[in-house]
Every structure is written in structure tokens, then in C-alpha cells.
Amino acid sequence: MSGTNRMRTEPALSRRLARRYCPDENLYEGKSGDANRGGATLISVLVVCYAAALNHSNVIFGFNLSASDIFAVSLLVLFVFHSKLWVPRYSILFFAAVSAVSLLTALFITSRWLSEPLTASEIGGDYLKIGASFATFLVGIQVARLGLLRQAVIAFVVASAAIGTASFAARFAPNILPFDVFFYGGFRFRGLMNDPNFYAVVTLAAVSVVWTMDRLRTRWRLLATVPLALGIISSASKTGLALSAILIVALVLLPRNGVIGRTAALNMFLFRLAVSAFCAFVLLLLASPRIASGLMGILSQYPATERLSSLILTPETALSAGGSAREDSWRNALDLIGLSPVVGVGSGGYIPVSREVNGVDILAHNTYLQIAAEWGIVLAAILFCWIAWGIVASRRNSSRCIQWELYALPLIVLLLGSLSLSLNYSRLLWFLLGVMVIGGISGRPERATT
């Protein structure tokens, strides 16, 4: 009897979840009556500002801060005030476990590898990133619940395109925009980020949205893509260039009804044409060293293109030349994981322990290694398995109120970029993970009753 009651209860629970988090199609447009009552207009405005500010992240007063943090706090206060805040229990348990492990490890274990114990500012500054990540995660959940995801994504793309346009304004009109603010090392465009590679990956996430969002005219896609692409090229990011190639292939082959995926025949033709042209170009360079040398001479006049060309012309040095040194970063991260595989090195311990053990003070340049080294393999494995399950489950469930491509493709771009960057505290990453929670719930299929 209990089994029968359980089978009858599960469909009812699924229906309640769908009505609560995705009551009707108007919610997706942000037009439901519930979404517009009790200060929802202010919430909508703050969501737009918050999404636009996700393009900013920099070190301020020694802390990695973002302008979006201000809007995140304001939104969470409004969500609580209007009784719109919903927090999954499992997320509370997980972040509580991360907090406990990180703080206790930093206080009682990390000192074994250090000549001096970690300071309160080192522990607190790093733990602040965990708190900001959880707050961003919660904002993503509420934004998706209220049907404001499309508005948020549009604001994010528009702001990203505006920043990409600034790359040319700062380069050709330095009197209008301060050159040093937007460029790293004198020639690498970084937008409002502290790292050009981070900027390139975040901008690629915007590109993935532009070419998969439904109900968007082709001219707007092209108009948005031009400044985004120019910004990525100006960043001289090898990671950005490699991800761009992967994204183009994915957009061409992805089965969908958008601009690029309109017909399978056209998809395959464009893909084969692009691959053939690229292979012919590479073969030409390999067959004629004179042409390759001449091309390098031309590209050397422009530092950004010279740096990017190493991926094709000299791939054997792409990982170590131009300041990359990925191999050393990954080896250092693996050493730290070996020191404390279960609980990690704790909050604020990564750089001090790296300096003490290996004499280097560099991050892992890999999100997966970074999290495993800081939190331990157990918590890292739980997080990564949940992310993989969430992407697959939400795609299979095909939510009717949240377009899967709006959050899943940018998330996949960030996850791929995480192979070469430490994005474990990226606001955009945790925002999309929050959206994924609702994407999986609202599209959950109901079981048949008996």
C-alpha cells in the first residue's frame, strides 16, 4: 500500500513543481501576474543590471570582486522580502560541507606544510569567494523561477557586445577610453575582467547564446557577433581561439531549428567546407616552410595575432610559450592534491602551500584540478558528477518554459574553458548552475499512475 501511495504521490509532486516553477508560458516572457506583483518591476531592473555586470570581475583591495555582487545582494534581499526565495536543501548541505571542510582544513591542517600559519585575511578572503559563489547560485535559481532568464541573457549579451566594441575604441581612440584599463600587457584586450583568457571564454559564452536563442532575427545575430568576435581576437587568447573552433563545429552540427541548424544538408556542407579549407591551409604551411615563415613575419607585426598563430604554426610551444606555462601549473596542482587528497589544502591555502612546497605562486589554470586541490577529491567529485547529470537530465527532460540552449551551452563553454582556466569562482558559472536547477525541475516528465 505504501508503494502504491508513493507512486501516486510522485506525479502529483512533479505537477506541483512544474506549476510552482513554471506555471505557464507567460512566465517565460516575464509577464505573469505573480511576477509583476509586489515590486517585480524593480526585480526585473536589478536582474538586467546584474546580468550585464557579469561581464566584470577584478581584484579590488586584494579581493576578487565583481559589480554583479552588489546587485546579487540586492536581489537576494528583495527575494526574501517578497517571499520568492527558494533554496534547495541539497545545495545548503553541499555548501555547508564545503565551508566546514575549507575552514577546518585551513585552520588545523594546512599549517603542516607552511612555516607560518595562514592569516585571517587569507582564509577570509578566499572563503568570501565561496560565499559569493553560493549567493550567485541562488540568484540563478530565482531568476529562472521568475521567468526572467531571457531578459538576463539579452542584457548579458548586449553588455558583452558593448565591451567588445570598446576594444576598438580603446585601441584607436585612447583619448576617449583609457587604454591600460582594457588591455593586459599592452596589447591583450581583457574587457572588464582581470584576465584576457577569462574575458575570451565569457565572451564565447555570449556568442553561444546569440546563435542558439530562439525568436532572434539573423541581422541581430550578426550585429552582435561582430564586436564579440573582435573582442575575442583582440584578447589574443589561445584558449579562446581553440574554444571558438569547437563552438563553430558544435553550432554547425547541433540539431536545432535555429539559423545555423535549419537544414542538415546545409550544416554538413558548411562544416565540410570549413574543415577542408582549414586542412588545406595547414597542409600548405607544412609543405612550404617559406610560406609559413613569411606568414609569421606578417603576423609578428601584430602581437595579438602572433601569439594566436602559435597554435597552428608552432603547436609544440603553445602550452608553454607566451606566458602560458600550463604544464607547470597542472603539475603543481597535482602535487597539492597528492598532499591532501581527501580534504584539500583549505580556504586560502593554495598559493601559500604552492609557494612553500614547489616554490611557485600560480593557480592551477584548470578548474577541476583547482577545486580538487582546494576542497578535496570527494567534494570535487560530487560537484562534477552533479553538473554532468544536470546537463544531461535537463536536456533529456526538454523543459517547456526554459530554453535549454540559453543556459546549457554557455555552461558547457565555461566547462570546456575550465580545462585551461581556473573558473571555480566565476560568477557566470555559478549563475548558470543555479538556472540549471530549475531547468531540470520544470522539464521533469511525469510518471504514469497505476
SULQUI-V567520 format. One record per backbone hydrogen bond with DSSP energy under -1.0 kcal/mol. NH is the residue of the N-H (numbers start at 1). CO is the residue of the C=O. If there is no record, write none. Layout:
# SULQUI-V567520
NH:CO
NH:CO
This chain:
# SULQUI-V567520
5:1
6:2
7:3
8:4
9:5
10:6
13:9
14:10
15:11
16:12
17:13
18:14
19:15
20:16
21:17
22:18
30:27
31:26
43:39
44:40
45:41
46:42
47:43
48:44
49:45
50:46
51:47
52:48
53:49
55:52
56:53
57:192
58:65
60:63
63:60
65:58
65:63
69:66
72:68
73:69
74:70
75:71
76:72
77:73
78:74
79:75
80:76
81:77
82:78
83:80
84:79
92:88
93:89
94:90
95:91
96:92
97:93
98:94
99:95
100:96
101:97
102:98
103:99
104:100
105:101
106:102
107:103
108:104
109:105
110:105
112:109
113:110
123:119
124:120
125:121
126:122
127:123
128:124
131:127
132:128
133:129
134:130
135:131
136:132
137:133
138:134
139:135
140:136
141:137
142:138
143:139
144:140
145:141
146:142
147:144
148:143
152:148
153:149
154:150
155:151
156:152
157:153
158:154
159:155
160:156
161:157
162:158
163:159
164:160
165:161
166:162
168:165
169:165
170:166
172:168
173:169
176:173
177:173
183:179
184:188
187:184
188:184
189:234
190:182
193:190
199:195
200:196
201:197
202:198
203:199
204:200
205:201
206:202
207:203
208:204
209:205
210:206
211:207
212:209
213:209
221:217
222:218
223:219
224:220
225:221
226:222
228:224
229:225
230:226
231:227
232:228
233:229
234:230
235:231
236:233
241:237
242:238
243:239
244:240
245:241
246:242
247:243
248:244
249:245
250:246
251:247
252:248
253:249
254:250
267:263
268:264
269:265
270:266
271:267
272:268
273:269
274:270
275:271
276:272
277:273
278:274
279:275
280:276
281:277
282:278
283:279
284:280
285:281
286:282
287:283
288:284
292:288
293:289
294:290
295:291
296:292
297:293
298:294
299:295
300:296
301:298
302:299
306:302
307:303
308:304
309:305
311:308
312:309
313:309
317:314
318:315
321:317
324:321
326:319
329:325
330:326
331:327
332:328
333:329
334:330
335:331
336:332
337:333
338:334
339:335
340:336
344:340
345:373
346:374
347:102
349:346
353:349
354:350
355:351
356:352
357:353
358:354
360:354
367:418
367:421
370:366
371:367
372:368
373:369
374:370
375:371
376:372
377:341
380:376
381:377
382:378
383:379
384:380
385:381
386:382
387:383
388:384
389:385
390:386
391:387
392:388
393:389
394:390
395:391
396:392
397:393
406:403
407:404
408:404
411:407
412:408
413:409
414:410
415:411
416:412
417:413
418:414
419:416
420:417
423:421
426:423
430:426
431:427
432:428
433:429
434:430
435:431
436:432
437:433
438:434
439:435
440:436
441:437
442:438
444:441
